Amino acid sequence: MQSERGQLMHAAASDSSDRSKDKLDQKTLRRLAQNREAARKSRLRKKAYVQQLENSRLKLTQLEQELQRARQQGVFISSSGDQAHSTSGNGALAFDAEHSRWLEEKNRQMNELRSALNAHAGDTELRIIVDGVMAHYEELFRIKSNAAKNDVFHLLSGMWKTPAERCFLWLGGFRSSELLKLLANQLEPMTERQVMGINSLQQTSQQAEDALSQGMESLQQSLADTLSSGTLGSSSSDNVASYMGQMAMAMGQLGTLEGFIRQADNLRLQTLQQMIRVLTTRQSARALLAIHDYSSRLRALSSLWLARPRE
């Protein structure tokens, strides 16, 4: 009996040991499976992190390229983000100085033209002076084109103009269509063909101005959409990269402003050239003189306004 009891106890102990071993094996298998799953998730996280770093690197590279192009135009973004600093201050001063010299030469030309008209000079003499004035306008637009590459905002803001002139500023200069309206009474008498030519030129200029104005409105809307599309309230690396990407895109959009200035100046020059073709030499001289006198009176008005008594 004792032998049988011993055998039974040994068998029970053996079964218990086997069950314990089975439990241990199952725990080990579960632990191994968990470790494998954790390792798999770790690899996925690492892969995602590496991909995120690569995406950030690409965005930074793109931003650096945009910043490099901006530096060539003299524009820098301040680290605080509160204001834009420009290395083109010297460029703006240089333009102001060039424009001042241009204005002095224009005044000299206008005095010469006025004297020739008052002396009833012949068409040949007047034509030489008129051609000189037109060449001088071409020089102005060349100067402005170079200045726009350095500081387009200086031209758009009209800081090189007097306050009164800035009130009537459009894309860095005068509206051709408005000048043609002002000249209508100055050029009489005109032939019917000339009247039709000036009216047609005025309408064409107005349409081109409207198209450029609409383009500027579209640019402003696109810029607003770009700057307002970011996520607020977070400083994660994703949002930093997104912010920098936004700035790069916005700077690219601002880069088109130079093109608007150039197109507006081309329109102004072409309108003057077409006007000269429609008019006689003497009428052209009177028209150029009328434009000059209008601008001079605006500057004088600005000076009087600034010097007015204040209570």
Rosetta blueprint (number, residue, H / E / L):
1 M L
2 Q H
3 S H
4 E H
5 R H
6 G H
7 Q H
8 L H
9 M H
10 H H
11 A H
12 A H
13 A H
14 S H
15 D H
16 S H
17 S H
18 D H
19 R H
20 S H
21 K H
22 D H
23 K H
24 L H
25 D H
26 Q H
27 K H
28 T H
29 L H
30 R H
31 R H
32 L H
33 A H
34 Q H
35 N H
36 R H
37 E H
38 A H
39 A H
40 R H
41 K H
42 S H
43 R H
44 L H
45 R H
46 K H
47 K H
48 A H
49 Y H
50 V H
51 Q H
52 Q H
53 L H
54 E H
55 N H
56 S H
57 R H
58 L H
59 K H
60 L H
61 T H
62 Q H
63 L H
64 E H
65 Q H
66 E H
67 L H
68 Q H
69 R H
70 A H
71 R H
72 Q H
73 Q L
74 G L
75 V E
76 F E
77 I E
78 S L
79 S L
80 S L
81 G L
82 D L
83 Q L
84 A E
85 H E
86 S E
87 T L
88 S L
89 G H
90 N H
91 G H
92 A H
93 L H
94 A H
95 F H
96 D H
97 A H
98 E H
99 H H
100 S H
101 R H
102 W H
103 L H
104 E H
105 E H
106 K H
107 N H
108 R H
109 Q H
110 M H
111 N H
112 E H
113 L H
114 R H
115 S H
116 A H
117 L H
118 N H
119 A L
120 H L
121 A L
122 G L
123 D H
124 T H
125 E H
126 L H
127 R H
128 I H
129 I H
130 V H
131 D H
132 G H
133 V H
134 M H
135 A H
136 H H
137 Y H
138 E H
139 E H
140 L H
141 F H
142 R H
143 I H
144 K H
145 S H
146 N H
147 A H
148 A H
149 K H
150 N H
151 D H
152 V H
153 F H
154 H H
155 L H
156 L H
157 S H
158 G L
159 M L
160 W L
161 K L
162 T L
163 P H
164 A H
165 E H
166 R H
167 C H
168 F L
169 L L
170 W E
171 L L
172 G L
173 G E
174 F L
175 R L
176 S H
177 S H
178 E H
179 L H
180 L H
181 K H
182 L H
183 L H
184 A L
185 N L
186 Q L
187 L L
188 E L
189 P L
190 M L
191 T L
192 E H
193 R H
194 Q H
195 V H
196 M H
197 G H
198 I H
199 N H
200 S H
201 L H
202 Q H
203 Q H
204 T H
205 S H
206 Q H
207 Q H
208 A H
209 E H
210 D H
211 A H
212 L H
213 S H
214 Q H
215 G H
216 M H
217 E H
218 S H
219 L H
220 Q H
221 Q H
222 S H
223 L H
224 A H
225 D H
226 T H
227 L H
228 S L
229 S L
230 G L
231 T L
232 L L
233 G L
234 S L
235 S L
236 S L
237 S H
238 D H
239 N H
240 V H
241 A H
242 S H
243 Y H
244 M H
245 G H
246 Q H
247 M H
248 A H
249 M H
250 A H
251 M H
252 G H
253 Q H
254 L H
255 G L
256 T L
257 L H
258 E H
259 G H
260 F H
261 I H
262 R H
263 Q H
264 A H
265 D H
266 N H
267 L H
268 R H
269 L H
270 Q H
271 T H
272 L H
273 Q H
274 Q H
275 M H
276 I H
277 R H
278 V H
279 L L
280 T L
281 T H
282 R H
283 Q H
284 S H
285 A H
286 R H
287 A H
288 L H
289 L H
290 A H
291 I H
292 H H
293 D H
294 Y H
295 S H
296 S H
297 R H
298 L H
299 R H
300 A H
301 L H
302 S H
303 S H
304 L H
305 W H
306 L H
307 A L
308 R L
309 P L
310 R L
311 E L
